Amino acid sequence: MSTFDREFDKILGEAYFGGSPYERVSGIKRHVTFEARRPGDVNRSRKFDAHDDTYFSPEVAKFVDIYKKYYRPEDSGGAAITTASTGPGSDIRNTFINLFGDVEMYLQDVPGMILYTVPDRDGKSEMYDDPSQPKVKGMNLRAHHDLLESDDVRMDSKGLHINPGMNSQGATYGAVKTVSELLEENAFTLEVDIKRVDHNIEPNFDTFYPADLYN
């Protein structure tokens, strides 16, 4: 299989698996899926449309600028080229970790999944502005991992305690984890939203999937 075919299959996989936990719970779709660009087609992925760059922190502005240089649909007829991959070990993923790896994410109490967000979302415009974390001004992040029905889950002030069956030591997820910790664990899907000038445009910028979706 050629590099182009692998990348195209990856994009289709992202479109199939796409959808945040909020979409699954609420039934309201917020995730932007892949749209191939054909010659002469005015419709394309809207991930670059109408960013509110006057609102961005320097780090967010830098990431968006670097991302645009990596992700050039015109170079591949509409599909992401190799350097535009967000998979484990990719240039974009490494750049993101270098810029935002120390950003703290906060555990949320959501049934059926482990969910971390930054900043702590309230569904309003303030989701893009957390004075305690100025590095991510203009950006919203959420990392989630679905739990199995057989998992024994308990939440307390120390975090989320999970015992996935007999003969297992289980796991505890603390109330705060960094972006780097969550991505390097390769179990979480991390969605990146960017503030837009037009609130009618979907905020989703891209999604970092765990390693097992790329194998």
HUURBEL-V399375 format. One line per field, one symbol per residue. phi: phi as a letter, one per 20 degrees, with the letter a starting at -180 (. if undefined). psi: psi as a letter, one per 20 degrees, with the letter a starting at -180 (. if undefined). burial: b if it has 16 or more other C-alpha atoms within 10 Angstrom, else e. A space follows every 10 residues. Layout:
# HUURBEL-V399375
phi: ???
psi: ???
burial: ???
This chain:
# HUURBEL-V399375
phi: .fgfffffff ffffffefpf fffffeneed eeefcfddgn eeebgefdel feffeffgff gfffffgfff ecgffcmpef fgfefdfgnf ffffffffec gefeddfdec fnbecdcbff fcndfffebc gfcffdfncc cbdbbfeefe fedcdbfepd dccenfmcfm bcdffccegf ffffflcded ddddfdfefe egefdaceef ffede
psi: prgggghghg ghghhgiqpr hhghghjppi pprpoqpqpi piprpjhjpl qmiiiqrhgg ggggggghhg nnhiijjhqp rgiiqjrpir ggggggghhj hjppqppqnp qjrppqqpao qjjrhiijoo himihkpiqp qppqpqqqhi popppahibp ppnmrrkqia qporhpqrgg gghihkiqpo poqppqgoii ppipgrpoqr hiii.
burial: eeeeeebbeb bbebeeebbb beeeeeeeee bbbbebbeee eeeeebbeee bebebbbebb bebbeebeeb bbbeeeebbb bbebbbbbee bbbbbbbebb bebbbbbbee eeebbbbbbb beeeeebbbb eeebbbbbbb bbbbbeeeee eebebeeebb bbbbeeeeee eeeebbbbbb bbbbebbbbb bebbbbeeee bbbbbbbbbb beeee
